[in-house]
Amino acid sequence: MNEKQKKEISKMLSSHIIFDELLAKHTSFGIGGPASCMVYPDNQNELSILLKYAYENTIPAIFIGSGSNLLICDDGFDGIIISLKKTFKKLSIKSNGTISVQSGVMLGTMVKEAIQNQICGLESLVGVPGTLGGALIMNAGAFGGEISNYFA
């Protein structure tokens, strides 16, 4: 990314943006070089604007959850790192047992809320680190179960 693009991103978003951020600070293994741009989008609209800008300007963009079990090269990433862990955190449970949850919610939080609402079956995921979004992408699991087992 060049300086002009960094300035344009700063002007178009009110989201929390960090430039040249060392990704080692954002991974559970503590490794990873600098990202040209790291963004915590405030909402879906800001996320949409950012993704459209990245696409139109051929800037690589990747999502990271909470950085659990993520390996990033020490050379860094010349593009946009998007993290939803600070803002996409809504979780609700309907009376019929349906769980509606955004990708930035920690997986353990979702499992604990389910247990408190007498929803059984997710217990094997309680100790799996990371956000729901990261867990879905990686098909996280433990004790013989994986998250893909819980979707109809």
Summary of the structure (lengths in Angstrom):
residues: 152
radius of gyration: 16.9
end to end distance: 40.7
largest distance: 52.2
contacts: 473
relative contact order: 0.15
helix: 34%
strand: 24%
